[in-house]
Amino acid sequence: MEFYSAIPPLLVQFIMTVAFSFVVGLEFRTYHQANKYKLNFGSTRTFVLIGVFGFILYSLDASKQLFAVGLFLLGSFLLMFYWRLSANGQLSMFSTLLALLIYLMGPIASVFPSWFLVLFAVVLILILSEKTLIHHFSDQLANEEIVTLAKFLIISGVILPLLPDQPIAALLPVTYYRVWFAVLIVSGFSYLSYLVNTYFFKNRSLMITGFLGGLYSSTAATVVISRQANGLNSASGRNVSPALIMATTMMYIRLLAIIFVFDRSLAMQLLTPFSVIIVLSLITITGLLTLKKQASHVQEASEVKHPLELTTAILFAALFMVFAFLTNYVTSQYGSHGLKFLAMIVGFTDIDPFILSLLSGKFAVTDSAIVSAIMLASGSNNLLKAAYAVVLARNRSVLFAVVWLGILFVTSFLYVYPFCSKNLVSLGRGCNDALAHYLTILNLSV
């Protein structure tokens, strides 16, 4: 460190300018050789000279007028070079623009931190070396995806900062900002899983559909998998139940991540029950796949609808406010017991707006009541998915998944109402005692 601090900063900046100009020049030479371009204004040495030229002119004059004149002269020469390319039918400005960027290497080394210069050079090298990959990606990317990305940028970068962080109304204890922030979080999770599902796993198996579809929407994934299972024979349908369980498992992971973003204390309270459900579900999936390892992979033909339509975002925001209003009314009139009952009913609809309204608003209930409501909503939502699986699949391939979803509902219910489990145990003991007494009477009569 002492040796490095003794080196003059100007020398360090000059060496870095020369080194990175040289490396980019090497890649530029390889780029031209690979693409068999005949016309070229230079390669490695030319790039080094352009980089040194920009560095010297930038350092000589504090007013930067010499640097501006040099930029004008270099741009003029590159413009004449581009006209020569155009005369020979080559209309690309890539080489000329790259040379101008190398001219900026010296000022970047002088003004910005060294990590930014490294990043700048790496980006140039990747642009040169990954031409085929970039072209392939642009060819594969559908035009509507660019529009969708623009919509997401509008949602996150334009609408969200403009919304005030103040309550909407007395009966809606949530703010404009929190409503749209919830829309952004859910849309972000759905959008990411959609992109991965669409562009990286086009020919996906049922397990991949359950894994990625569960991050998008476990209910939608259940519908897709159950429809695909309809009409499958016993050999082809062996992976249906593991895929359905995987979709629900990813729902719990997604909910835990979203809750952690909004309220860490609630997330920590839900960490234990959710983790138990996730671990047991993964063990169950592993056991099923181990028993049925000879199963063939069924490719999914159905497509999940695009997650990021603005109408969908507006509908989600509307549902968010409706559930916030209902939650506020129920908690103010009936307290935590009313909230739990509402949670069980909401589980048969879309639970995300309800859960996020609980996390974003200020209601007259304790954190433990909110945790119970989330457990009940997610549990009853499993019953909805079990019903979808039975109705849409209409065969035995979903039987184990339906049973497991029912077990998850019972587990969630008993977690919220532990006295019910005690009553069930007492009822079982009472039945055993009654049966034993009845058998005793029969023996005496004989």
matplotlib code that plots the C-alpha trace (Angstrom):
import matplotlib.pyplot as plt

x = [0.0, 2.9, 4.5, 1.2, 0.6, 4.0, 3.2, 2.0, -1.7, -1.1, 1.2, -1.4, -4.1, -1.8, -0.9, -4.6, -5.5, -2.9, -3.6, -7.3, -7.1, -4.6, -7.0, -10.0, -7.9, -6.9, -10.6, -11.4, -8.8, -10.2, -13.7, -12.7, -10.8, -13.8, -16.2, -13.8, -14.1, -11.7, -11.9, -10.4, -8.8, -6.5, -6.7, -4.6, -1.9, -4.5, -6.7, -3.8, -2.8, -6.4, -6.6, -3.2, -4.3, -7.5, -5.6, -2.9, -5.3, -7.5, -4.6, -2.9, -5.6, -7.7, -10.5, -10.7, -10.8, -7.9, -9.8, -12.9, -10.8, -9.3, -12.7, -13.8, -10.8, -11.1, -14.8, -14.1, -11.6, -14.0, -16.8, -14.7, -14.0, -17.7, -18.4, -15.8, -17.5, -20.9, -19.5, -18.6, -22.0, -21.1, -23.4, -22.4, -21.1, -19.9, -16.2, -16.4, -18.4, -16.1, -13.1, -14.8, -15.4, -11.7, -10.9, -12.9, -10.8, -8.3, -10.8, -12.6, -9.4, -8.7, -12.2, -14.0, -12.9, -10.8, -13.6, -15.7, -12.9, -12.6, -16.4, -16.3, -13.6, -15.3, -18.6, -16.8, -15.0, -18.3, -20.0, -17.2, -16.9, -20.6, -22.0, -23.6, -25.2, -26.5, -28.0, -29.5, -31.1, -32.5, -33.9, -35.6, -37.0, -40.5, -41.5, -44.3, -41.6, -40.0, -43.4, -43.9, -40.6, -41.6, -44.8, -42.8, -40.6, -43.6, -45.0, -41.8, -40.0, -42.8, -46.0, -44.5, -42.3, -45.3, -47.7, -48.0, -47.4, -50.6, -53.9, -56.4, -59.5, -60.6, -62.1, -58.9, -56.0, -53.4, -51.5, -51.4, -47.7, -48.1, -50.9, -48.8, -45.7, -47.6, -48.5, -44.9, -43.6, -46.1, -45.7, -41.9, -42.0, -44.5, -42.6, -39.3, -40.7, -42.5, -39.3, -37.4, -40.3, -40.7, -37.1, -35.1, -37.5, -39.6, -39.7, -40.3, -41.4, -44.2, -41.8, -40.3, -43.9, -44.7, -41.4, -41.6, -45.4, -45.6, -43.5, -45.8, -49.1, -49.6, -53.3, -52.5, -49.8, -52.3, -54.8, -52.2, -50.8, -54.2, -55.4, -52.3, -52.9, -56.4, -56.2, -52.7, -52.2, -50.7, -47.1, -47.2, -49.0, -46.6, -45.0, -48.4, -48.7, -45.1, -45.5, -48.7, -47.1, -44.1, -46.3, -47.8, -44.4, -43.1, -46.2, -45.1, -41.5, -42.9, -45.2, -42.4, -40.1, -42.9, -43.8, -40.1, -40.0, -43.0, -42.6, -39.6, -41.0, -44.1, -41.9, -39.8, -43.1, -44.1, -40.6, -41.1, -44.5, -43.7, -40.3, -41.9, -44.4, -41.7, -39.3, -42.0, -43.3, -39.9, -39.3, -42.6, -41.7, -38.4, -40.0, -42.5, -39.9, -37.7, -40.5, -41.4, -38.0, -38.8, -41.6, -41.5, -41.4, -44.5, -43.9, -46.2, -48.1, -50.4, -49.1, -49.6, -51.0, -48.7, -48.3, -47.7, -50.6, -51.5, -55.2, -54.0, -52.0, -55.0, -57.3, -54.8, -54.7, -58.5, -58.7, -56.0, -58.2, -61.4, -59.7, -58.2, -61.7, -63.2, -60.3, -60.7, -64.5, -64.2, -61.4, -63.2, -66.5, -65.5, -61.9, -59.4, -62.1, -63.7, -60.4, -59.7, -63.1, -62.5, -59.1, -60.6, -63.2, -60.5, -58.5, -60.9, -60.0, -56.7, -54.9, -52.1, -54.1, -55.5, -52.2, -50.5, -53.3, -52.7, -49.1, -49.5, -52.4, -52.8, -55.6, -56.9, -55.5, -52.2, -49.4, -50.4, -53.8, -52.3, -50.1, -53.1, -55.0, -52.1, -51.9, -55.7, -55.8, -52.9, -54.4, -57.9, -56.3, -54.9, -58.4, -59.2, -56.3, -57.2, -60.7, -59.2, -57.0, -59.9, -62.2, -59.7, -57.6, -60.4, -58.0, -55.9, -52.7, -53.6, -54.8, -51.7, -51.4, -55.1, -54.5, -51.4, -53.1, -55.9, -53.3, -51.7, -55.1, -55.7, -52.2, -52.8, -56.1, -54.7, -51.8, -54.3, -56.7, -54.5, -57.4, -59.1, -56.3, -56.6, -60.4, -59.7, -57.4, -59.9, -62.6, -60.5, -59.8, -63.5, -64.3, -61.7, -63.1, -66.7, -65.7, -63.8, -66.8, -69.1, -66.9, -66.9, -70.6, -70.7, -68.3, -70.4, -73.6, -72.0]
y = [0.0, 2.4, 1.7, 2.3, 5.6, 6.8, 6.4, 9.7, 9.6, 11.0, 8.0, 5.6, 7.2, 7.2, 3.5, 2.5, 4.5, 2.8, -0.7, -0.6, 1.0, -1.7, -4.5, -3.1, -2.7, -6.4, -7.4, -4.9, -6.6, -10.0, -8.6, -7.4, -10.6, -12.7, -10.7, -10.4, -6.6, -5.3, -1.6, -0.6, 2.5, 0.6, -1.7, -2.2, 0.5, 3.0, 2.5, 3.1, 6.3, 7.5, 6.8, 8.6, 11.5, 12.0, 11.7, 14.3, 16.9, 16.5, 16.9, 19.8, 22.4, 23.0, 24.7, 21.5, 23.4, 21.4, 18.2, 19.6, 20.5, 17.1, 15.5, 17.6, 16.6, 12.9, 13.1, 14.7, 12.0, 9.3, 10.9, 10.8, 7.1, 6.4, 8.0, 5.7, 2.8, 4.0, 4.2, 0.5, -0.5, -0.8, 1.5, 0.5, 3.3, 0.8, 1.3, 5.0, 5.2, 2.8, 5.0, 8.0, 6.0, 5.1, 8.8, 9.2, 6.6, 9.2, 11.6, 8.7, 7.5, 11.0, 11.9, 8.7, 6.0, 3.1, 0.6, 2.6, 2.6, -1.2, -1.5, 0.8, -1.3, -4.6, -3.4, -2.4, -5.8, -7.7, -5.7, -6.6, -10.3, -11.2, -9.9, -13.3, -13.6, -10.1, -10.6, -13.9, -12.3, -9.4, -11.8, -13.9, -11.0, -10.3, -6.8, -6.8, -7.6, -4.2, -2.6, -4.6, -3.4, 0.1, -0.5, -1.8, 1.2, 3.4, 1.6, 1.7, 4.8, 7.2, 6.5, 5.3, 8.4, 10.7, 9.1, 10.8, 8.7, 9.7, 7.8, 7.6, 8.0, 7.4, 4.0, 3.0, 3.0, 2.6, 5.2, 5.8, 5.0, 1.7, 0.6, 1.1, -0.3, -3.5, -3.6, -3.1, -5.9, -8.5, -7.4, -7.6, -11.2, -12.2, -10.4, -12.0, -15.5, -15.0, -14.0, -16.9, -19.3, -17.9, -17.4, -20.0, -23.0, -23.0, -26.8, -27.2, -30.2, -30.2, -29.8, -26.6, -25.4, -26.0, -24.3, -21.1, -21.0, -21.1, -17.9, -16.3, -17.6, -21.0, -21.0, -20.3, -23.0, -25.5, -24.8, -25.2, -28.4, -29.9, -29.2, -30.8, -33.9, -34.4, -37.4, -38.5, -42.2, -43.5, -43.5, -40.0, -38.6, -39.6, -36.2, -34.3, -34.5, -33.5, -30.5, -29.4, -29.6, -27.7, -24.9, -24.5, -24.7, -21.9, -19.9, -20.1, -19.0, -16.1, -15.0, -15.1, -13.0, -10.4, -10.2, -9.8, -6.7, -5.1, -6.2, -8.1, -8.8, -10.5, -12.4, -13.7, -14.9, -16.7, -18.1, -21.2, -22.4, -21.6, -23.2, -26.4, -26.5, -25.8, -28.4, -31.1, -30.3, -30.6, -33.9, -35.2, -34.1, -35.8, -39.0, -39.0, -38.4, -41.1, -43.6, -42.5, -41.8, -43.7, -41.2, -39.5, -35.7, -34.1, -30.9, -28.0, -26.6, -24.1, -20.6, -18.5, -15.1, -12.1, -10.8, -7.2, -5.6, -2.2, -3.3, -6.2, -3.7, -1.4, -4.4, -5.5, -2.0, -1.9, -5.3, -4.1, -1.2, -3.3, -5.8, -2.9, -1.5, -4.9, -5.6, -2.2, -2.7, -6.3, -5.6, -2.5, -4.4, -7.9, -7.8, -10.6, -13.3, -11.5, -11.1, -14.8, -15.6, -13.1, -14.6, -18.1, -16.7, -14.6, -17.8, -18.8, -15.7, -14.0, -13.8, -11.5, -8.2, -9.3, -10.2, -7.0, -4.9, -6.4, -5.6, -2.0, -0.8, 0.1, -2.0, -2.5, -6.0, -7.4, -8.9, -12.3, -11.9, -10.8, -13.9, -16.1, -14.4, -15.0, -18.7, -19.2, -17.4, -19.4, -22.6, -22.1, -21.1, -24.7, -26.0, -23.9, -25.4, -28.9, -28.3, -27.0, -30.1, -32.5, -30.8, -30.1, -33.2, -35.8, -38.7, -40.2, -38.4, -35.5, -37.7, -37.4, -33.6, -33.1, -35.0, -33.0, -29.7, -30.8, -31.7, -28.2, -26.6, -28.7, -27.8, -24.1, -24.3, -26.2, -23.7, -20.9, -22.8, -25.1, -25.9, -27.7, -30.2, -30.7, -31.2, -33.7, -35.7, -35.6, -36.7, -39.6, -40.7, -40.5, -42.6, -45.2, -45.3, -45.7, -48.5, -50.3, -50.0, -51.3, -54.3, -55.0, -55.0, -57.4, -59.8, -59.7, -60.5, -63.4]
z = [0.0, 0.8, -2.6, -4.4, -2.6, -3.6, -7.3, -8.8, -9.6, -13.1, -13.8, -12.6, -14.7, -17.8, -17.3, -16.9, -20.0, -22.1, -20.7, -21.2, -24.6, -25.6, -24.3, -26.1, -29.3, -29.2, -29.0, -31.7, -34.0, -33.2, -34.0, -37.4, -38.3, -37.2, -39.3, -42.3, -42.6, -45.3, -44.5, -41.2, -39.8, -37.4, -34.5, -31.3, -31.8, -33.2, -30.2, -27.8, -29.7, -29.6, -25.8, -25.2, -27.4, -25.3, -22.0, -23.0, -24.3, -21.3, -18.9, -20.7, -20.6, -17.5, -19.6, -21.7, -24.9, -26.4, -25.5, -27.3, -30.4, -30.4, -30.2, -33.2, -35.3, -34.4, -35.2, -38.5, -39.5, -38.4, -40.3, -43.5, -42.7, -42.4, -45.8, -47.3, -45.7, -47.0, -50.5, -50.3, -48.9, -45.2, -43.3, -39.7, -37.4, -34.8, -35.4, -35.5, -32.3, -30.5, -31.5, -29.9, -26.7, -26.6, -26.9, -23.6, -21.9, -20.6, -19.1, -17.5, -15.9, -14.6, -13.2, -12.3, -9.8, -11.1, -10.7, -13.2, -15.8, -15.4, -15.8, -18.9, -20.5, -19.7, -21.3, -24.5, -24.6, -24.0, -26.8, -29.2, -28.2, -27.8, -31.1, -32.0, -28.6, -28.6, -32.1, -31.1, -28.0, -30.0, -32.6, -29.9, -27.9, -29.0, -29.7, -27.1, -24.4, -25.0, -24.6, -21.4, -20.1, -20.8, -18.8, -15.9, -15.9, -15.9, -12.9, -11.0, -12.1, -12.9, -11.1, -7.8, -7.0, -7.8, -5.4, -1.9, 1.2, 2.9, 3.7, 0.9, 3.2, 6.8, 5.9, 4.0, 6.4, 3.6, 1.6, -2.1, -2.1, -0.2, -2.6, -5.7, -4.0, -3.4, -7.1, -8.0, -5.7, -6.9, -10.6, -10.2, -8.9, -11.6, -14.3, -13.4, -13.2, -16.5, -18.3, -16.9, -17.8, -21.3, -22.5, -20.6, -20.3, -23.4, -23.6, -19.9, -17.9, -15.4, -12.5, -14.1, -14.7, -11.0, -9.9, -12.0, -12.2, -8.4, -8.2, -10.8, -9.3, -7.7, -8.6, -12.3, -12.3, -10.7, -13.4, -16.2, -14.7, -14.0, -17.6, -18.9, -16.7, -18.1, -20.4, -19.4, -18.8, -15.5, -16.8, -18.2, -15.2, -12.5, -12.2, -11.9, -8.1, -7.4, -9.8, -8.1, -4.7, -6.1, -7.2, -3.7, -2.1, -4.3, -3.2, 0.4, -0.6, -2.6, 0.2, 2.7, 0.5, -0.1, 3.6, 4.4, 2.1, 3.9, 7.6, 8.8, 12.3, 10.7, 8.3, 11.3, 13.0, 9.8, 9.2, 11.4, 10.1, 6.5, 6.7, 8.2, 5.3, 2.7, 4.0, 4.4, 0.9, -0.6, 1.2, -0.1, -3.7, -3.4, -2.2, -5.0, -7.6, -6.2, -6.3, -9.8, -11.2, -14.4, -15.2, -18.6, -18.7, -20.1, -21.9, -21.2, -24.1, -22.4, -21.8, -18.8, -19.6, -19.5, -15.9, -16.5, -18.3, -16.9, -16.6, -14.4, -12.2, -11.9, -11.0, -8.4, -6.9, -6.9, -5.1, -2.7, -1.6, -1.5, 0.9, 2.9, 3.3, 4.3, 6.6, 8.3, 8.7, 10.0, 12.4, 13.8, 14.2, 15.0, 16.0, 15.3, 15.2, 12.3, 10.5, 10.7, 9.3, 6.5, 5.8, 5.3, 2.8, 1.0, 0.5, -2.2, -4.2, -4.9, -1.6, -2.6, -2.4, 0.9, 2.5, 1.2, 2.5, 5.9, 5.7, 4.4, 6.5, 10.1, 11.6, 15.2, 15.5, 16.8, 14.8, 15.9, 14.5, 11.1, 11.2, 11.8, 9.0, 6.6, 7.7, 7.2, 3.8, 2.4, 3.9, 2.4, -0.9, -0.9, -0.8, -3.8, -5.7, -4.7, -6.1, -9.3, -9.6, -9.1, -11.5, -14.3, -14.2, -13.7, -13.1, -10.3, -11.2, -8.9, -6.0, -3.8, -4.4, -3.4, -0.2, 0.5, -0.1, 2.3, 4.9, 4.5, 5.1, 8.2, 9.4, 8.9, 10.7, 13.7, 13.8, 14.3, 16.5, 18.6, 20.9, 18.1, 18.0, 21.7, 21.3, 18.5, 20.7, 23.6, 21.2, 20.0, 23.5, 24.3, 21.3, 22.4, 25.9, 24.6, 22.3, 25.1, 27.4, 24.6, 24.0, 27.8, 27.9, 24.9, 26.6, 29.8, 27.9, 26.1]

ax = plt.figure().add_subplot(projection="3d")
ax.plot(x, y, z, "-o")
ax.set_aspect("equal")
plt.show()
